Structure formats: structure tokens, C-alpha cells
Amino acid sequence: MIPAWVWITFGAAFAQALRFMFQKQLVSAGLSPTATTFARFVFAAPVVVLIAFSYATLSGQGAPDIPAAFWGYIVVGGLSQILATVCVVAIFAHRNFAVGITLKKTEVLQSVLVGFLILGDTVTWFGLLAILLGIGGVLLLADPPEAEGPWRQRILNRAVALGLLSGLFFGFSGVSYRGASLSLGAGDTFYRAMIAMAFVVIFQVVVLAIWLRLRETGQFTAVLRAWRKVALVGLTSMIGTMCWFSAFTLQSAGYVNAVGQVELLFSIVIGAVVFGETVNKREWQGLTLLTISIVALVLIA
């Protein structure tokens, strides 16, 4: 029987693929990567807070008893997720949708190390071999199809750097969100996930709003003008984040992110159907290796 956290992660991955699709469209419409990231949170935040408050009240669990460590996890996780999303949106200017998402999914390779260092989460030797196989897939994807010259020079490019950075930041955010949820102690899985999520999105909206006002004049207004697409970004973001938080509460971030690699399949379909993109032979090879790595990790989770 497939555990509940796996199905929850599938839902998170599908919602996230849709959200990045809408964000790519916002970038094409002239929004900056930071403004597009802000769009993810601004409309979702009120709904998330309402859901968290309503569930806490109706379930009789009331206000949470928040320990000091909770705030550290929220700040680190919230900032890491902002930086990670900015990196992913920036990738779309350099590579196609499916490959951009794949580079972002290096988070599974990095969250294992982060999870071990911060929370003591571990993987087996078989899991480590599967992760190394995934690294091979990432290296294939890192090689631009149109590039010439020595191989090492071809993979040292801006898109790869952004992808690896986004994976690192997403790794930190996933582990931090798991730490925040677990630090609450009392309450069921959904309660702890929603409480942590509510505080995170409030923090992220405030930080990004201040940044846009001070550093990117006009982008705050541009987000409001594009409210129809922004609302879709917010909706899919809210659904995805609810699922991610619930999954991180139930299982270690490394394994959750591994199962979340199914997002690659969703992104390939979206890239082909919505953006008319194609994936070349080498990129298919990279996707195949990465998918084998994912399946292997799922089997041992």
C-alpha cells in the first residue's frame, strides 16, 4: 500500500508544475523574477491564514504553543524559498520549461545533506547510489544542446548555476519547513503544517513587498495589474504548499523531494502542450537517468 505522504507529494508536484507554468507566462509578460515570486504569495496568503485559523478553531486544537526554534526555521525556510523561486524563474530565460524545472529538482540531491546536517535525517547506501545516479542525469541536462567547445566549459553556464542554487535553497526550505512543523509538537499533521505555512507566507509577503517597493519601482503595481494570472499562481501555490508542508511533516525532506521529482513528467507535458517545446536526445537521456534515480529512492522510502 502506497503511504499517504506519497500521494500528497504527487498532488504537490502537479500543483507546482502548474504554478511554474503560470509564472513563466508572467515573466513573458514583463514581470521581474522577484515580482513573479511575489505573485506566488500575495494572493495565497490571506486564504492560507483563513484556512489555518478555521481549522485550528473547528478542530478544537486552538492556538499553537510555539517554541523559539520555530521562528528560526520559519525565517530560514521562508528566505530560502524566495531565493529558490527567483532562481527558477530566472532559468526560464536561458533554457526551456522542462529542463529549467529539472535543474531546479537538484533539490533532492542537496536536501539529503541539508536534512542530515540540520535534523539528523539519514539515507541508506542504496539511497546514496540512487542520488549519485541522479547527479549523472543532471550533468547531461546541464550541457546546452547548442553549445560548442570543451564539455567542462559547456556545463559551467548561468542556467546550471541558477538550477543548482535553486536546488540548494529549496533543500534548505524543505528541511526548515519540516523542522518548523515538527517543533510544534502537539497537533495533527494538517494542523502543524497549516500553522507553519501561515507564518511563512506572511513573512514572505512582507519581505517581498518591501523589496519591490525599495528596489524594483513599478513591479509591485505590475503584479496587481496582472491579477488574473497572479491569482492562478496564488491558487496553485497555495494548494502545492499545503501538500508540501503536510508531506514534510510525515516524512524526511530528502524522500519527499525525491518523490516530488514526478514534477519532471508533468513539466515535460506542459512544456510540449502549452509552450510548444521539444526535448532533445541528450536531455531525454538526462531525464531518464534522473527518473530512474527517483524511482529507486521511492522504492526504499
N, C-alpha and C positions, 0 to 999 in steps of 0.2 A: 504493500500500500504506500502510495506516494505521500510524504508528510505534508501537512498544511502549509508550512513555510515555503515549500517549492511552488505550489500553486499561487500563493501570494506573490512570490517573486516573479512568476510568469506575468501576472497582472501588472506589476510594477514596470517590468521591461517593456511591455506593449504600450502602456501609457507614456513611458519615457520616450519611446521611439516616435510616437505621435507628437509629443511636445517638441522634440528637436526638429521635426518636420515644420511645425508652425514657426519655430524660432528661425530656421533657415529662411523662411519666407519673409520674416520681419527684417532680417539682415539685408535681403534683396530689396526691401522697400526703403532702405536708407537708415535704419536704426543701428547704433553702435553696438559692439558686443556687450558692453556694460548695460546699456539701455535694454537690450534684448534679454539680458539676465534679470534685470529689474522687472520686466514684464512677467517673468515667471512667478514672481512672488506677490506683486502688488494687488492683484485681484483675488488671489487664492487666500491671502492672509485673513481677511475677515471671516471667510467661510470656515477655515480651519479652526480659528478661535471659537466660533459659534459651535462647531461640532464638538470640540474638546469640552467646552463648558456644559453643553447639553448632555453629553454622555456621562460626564462626571456627576451631574445632578441627578439624571434619571436612573443611573445605575446605583446611586446611593454611596458612591465612593468619595464624593466631596472633594475639597481642596487637597492637593498633594502635600506631603511632608518632604520638602526639597532640601537635600544636603548641599553643602558647599561645593563638593566636587561636580555637581550637576552643572553649575554655571560655567566652569572651565570647559566641560565637554561641549556645551552649547556654543560658546564663543569660538572655540577651535573648529568645531564641525560646521558652524554657520559660515565663517570666513572661508574655510576650505572649499565648501560647496560653491560659494560665489566665485572664487578664483577658478575652480574647475570648470564651471559652466561658461565663464568668459573664454577660457582656453578652447573649449569645444566649439563654441560659436565662431571663434576666430579661425579654426581649422577649415571651416566651410569655404573660406576664401581661397584655399590652397588645394584642397582635394575634394572628391565627390562625397555625397552624403554617406553612403555605406562605409567607405574607407575612413572617413572622419569619425564615425561612430566606433569603428573597430579600434582605431588608435586610442580613442577615449577609454575603451574597455580594458586597457592595460591595468586598470584599477585592480582587477582580480589578482594580477601578479604582484602588485605592490601592497594591497590591503592585508595580505597574509603576513608580511613582515611587520607592517604597522600594527596589526592586531596582536602579534606576539610581543612587540616591544611595549605596547600600552596596556593591553588587557591580559596578556599571557595566553591568548588563543594559539593553538598549535595545529599543524597538519602532519599527516603521515609521510613516510618516504615515498610511497606511491603518489601521494598528492603532490609532492615536490617534483617528481618526474613529470607529472602531467603539466605542472606550471612551466617547467623548462621547455616542454613541447610547445606550449602556448607562446613562449618567447620567440621560438623559431618562426611561428606564424606571423608574429608582429614584425619581425625583421623583413620578411617577404613583403608585407604590406607597406613597410616604411620606404621601400625602393620605388620612387616615382616612375611610372611606365614610360614617360617621355625623356627621362634624364639620360645623360651620357657621361662617360668618364669612369674613374675607379669606383668600385662598389662602395667602399667606405665613405667616399665623398658624397655619393648619391643619397645615402641614408641619413647623413648629417644635414638635415634641412629643417626649415621653420615648422612645417607641418608635423614632423616627427617630434620635435621638441615640445610643441604645444600638446600633442597627444600624450606624451609621457608625463608632462606636467599635470595635465588634466587627470590622468590616471592616479598620480600620486596624491593630488588634492582630494579626489573622490575617495581614495583609500582612507585618507585621514578623516574625511567627513563620515563615511560609513562606520568606521571604528568608534569615532566620537559619539555618533548617534546611538550606537549600541551601548556605549558606556553611560550616556545620559539616561537612557531608558532603564538600564539595569540598576543605576544608582538610586532610582526612586524606590526600589524595594517592593513596597506594597502596591496592590492593584493588579488587575488582569492585563493581558498583553496589549489589548487595544487601548485601554486607559493610559498606560505608561507611554505607549507610542504617540498618542494624540497630545498628551501633556507636553512631552518633549518637542514634538513638531510645532505646537502652537508658539512656544517660546522662541524656537529657532526662526520661524517665518517673521515674527515681529521684529526680531533683531536684524534679520537680513533686509527687510523693507526699510527700516530706519537707516542702516548703514548705506544702502544703495541710493536712497533718496538724497541723503546729504552729499554723497559723492557726485551725483548727477547735477545737483544744484551748484556745487562749487567748481567742478572740473569740466563738465560737458554741457555747456549752455544750450538750451533748446531741445535736448534729448528727453528731458522729463515731459515736456509738452508733447513731443512727438509720440511718446508712449501712450499718452492719453488720447491723442488723435486717432491712433490705430487701435482703438479699444476693442473692436470686434475680434481681430486676430489675437490681441493681447488677452482677451477673455478666454479664448480657446487654449492659449498657452497656460493660463492660470488654472483652468479646469483640469487639463491633462496632468499638469504639475501636481496639483493637489491630490488627485487620485493616485498618481505614481508615488508621491512622497508618503502618503498614508500606508501604502503597501510596503515600501522600503522600510519604514520605521517599524512596522509590525514584524516583518521578516527578520530585521536586525535584532529585535527583541527575542525572537525564538531561536536564532542560530547565529554562529560566528560570522563576521562580515566577510571573511575570505570565501566561505562556502556560498553565502548568499550572492556575493558578486560573481562567483563562478557560474551559478545557475542563471544569473541575470544576463549572461553572455548570449542568451537566446535572443536578446535585443538585436544582435547582428543579423539574424534571419529576417526579423521584422524590417530592419533598416534597408536591407537589400531589396525587398519587395517595394517598400516606399520609394526608394531611390529610382527604381525602374518605372513604377507606375506613375508617380507624381512628378518626378524631375526628369524622366527620360534618360537616366544614366545607365551606363553599362559597366560591368566589372571585367577586367581583362584576365588573361590566363594566370599570370603571376599573383594577382590579387585573389583569384579563386583558390589558388594553392595555399596562400596565407590564411584565408578564411577557413579552408578545410582543416589545416593543422590546428588552428585556434578552436574550431568546433570540436575536434577530437579531444583536445585538452579539456574543454568544458564538460563533455560527456563523461570523461574519465573522473573528473572532480565530482560530478553529480553522483556517480555510482558509489563513491566512497564517503559521501557526506552523511 
